[in-house]
Amino acid sequence: MKSIPMTNDIMTNDKPGLSRVDGRLKVTGKAKYSAEYSVKGLVYGVLVGSTITKGSIKALDTKKAESAPGVLSVLTYLNAPKIPGYQTDSPTSKGPLKIFYNDQIYFNGQPIALVVANTFERALFAASLVSSTYNVEPHLTDLKSNLDKGFSTRKEDKDYVRGQEDAYKSASIKVEQEYIIPTEVHNPMELHAIIARWDADDKITVWDKTQGVKSTQRSIAQAFKIPPENVQVTSPFVGGAFGAALRTWPHEIAAVLAAKVLNKPVKLVLSRADMFTSVGYRPYTWQKVGIAATADGKLTGITHEATGQSSVYEDFTEGVVNISQLMYACPNVNTRYKLVSLNVNTPTPMRGPGEATGAFALECAMDELSYALNIDPIDLRIKNHADTDPLSGKPYSSKYLIDAYKMGADKIGWQDRNAKPASVTKDGWLVGYGMAAGMFGAHRSSATVMARMMADGTLILQTAVTDIGPGTGTAMVTVASETMGIPADKIRFDLGDSSLPPSPTQGGSQITSTVGSAVHDACVALKEKFQALAGTTDASNYTQILKQQNLDKLEVTTASKGGTEMGKYAMYSWSVHFMKVLVHPATGVVKIDKAISTADAGTIISAKTARSQMIGGTIMGTGMALMEEAVIDHRYGRLINNNFADYHVPVQADIPQIEAYFVNKPDPIINPIGAKGMGEIATIGVAAAIANAVYNATGKRVRDLPITPDKLI
Ligand code: MOS
């Protein structure tokens, strides 16, 4: 067996890092996910989706389903009680899909009924008996042929201009190209699931897959007009999410509604097919980049335009073009961003939302420019490195991007790259090297943490954050262990419960920075309390002090957020991805031979899980580059590959040795622990690095993802 470097390849002050604190629970099946709770009297819901793409329901026949064995209810817009929170909106205003609201159909697969039965199988069978007739109207689902319908929702999207507009056009050395990314679906392994149980008329408990128990609490409270504290949300384990569980979706509202109607706890688990139309996706996006430089490689102009798709009922925007505004020092930059409303469900953030899409275009265009200039692509980037933030003019809180370029170039063996495309073969395969960079805002918001030292020396930490997989618990235990000076196995971190002190939603790469700081601050406050009790600054024998004071515990709860000095700085995390690929000249098969990712994400708090996160991001970017594409048959407006057999994601055999390296220098501004975010930058830039490596290997520039073999032969 090939030996896989575990921790020695991580530059983290030689600390190997904790293994996942919840790893044993996860691999032994003891970790409970939302669908796995046994709740007394549970009944089961299955959604029925629209089979047309646009129009209205003419007639719904639910009789057969209602008389099927075990069926308790079939909810539709005809019989569902009105959801109080829906009624305050004007019927024409755009916003989240209102389930069972009226007869209107906006996209194929839109839920039109919820069948509830006393077993899942009976509900599934009865759902097949629901039939509907429709008034069908012509639909639009194809972005590419409807680009002329683009509109801007916000002023800043319409036009960003720095210096001269479209300066690239008058330059002598320039690249002007169009790039397309298809719709990509998050497809976490765990299906979205909710169990909803009303405990009183205005009080409910939900076990729900969510990235934010507090935001789910607020959403359900708002929809049903009950006090937020009457909504208990439990979500201690989440089997991947990537953005799909950032918001409360119609299926969750439907389950809560059905539980109310039946006065029974209802479980609703989306099917894999439902996952393609119910919980968002990275939207199909067209982009055009014009980029120019002087002969010695100084950028003189970038124009970046993008048009993405959204639904007809809601405008979903993301920062696709932002990366071009701030990645490089360039005097003339302008961007435009538009949406086209299509008969599809609303997109949602997906790992690296906006930037992953934008980086594909910008970083491929930079590579194309490097060939036009005959300058090494790393040198071109370093020549145009921004020393202060080009967007705001502010200094960076920290930026070690150049270290990341150099570290990665060394690790991939960049000196072996032949700049001439299609010039190297090995064992009948074309060999190519490529690289691309990524960035994402480094954020810190507010969180509250309770820290309690027990008489037996156990430290309990509590906050409402969820962990969708990056290893939040492990990182938080690491911070607490270092701050308190006690071993990790004496620390318990409780999370994923809305009754705990508030934490933000896990998203936007902000949790280690935000909650890690709050854990740090709570531990510092707890230590101070011990010092006050003991009357000494050396109060590290916590159990002894508790015993002397005749206390069974000592606890503090502290809120923690960033200071105003953060506003004086531009704060970003940076990544660079390096790829060595092999392309088979006859079949067009692309194999990744070696992948290196480097990052400036501030101090690395949790070495093992940080490495895993970078590797996961590379795998997700590999799917984006080579495989993933949700395909709609535009004649019907329906997805044709809404399953794991036809929608390809990378599997073990597609993934080579991936290595992650960190600059690991603290950011002195963002927080007391020096950590910036990492979740997004792990994916941002990966697809461009692969496309650039494929070009180097073959001389073929594929600008529409995924790079499937047919595009190379
Ligand atoms: Mo994410 S797209 O930060 O869940």
Residues whose N, C-alpha, C, O or C-beta is under 5 A from the ligand:
A	BS01	MOS	F242 G243 P349 M350 R351 G352 P353 Q506 G507 G508 S509
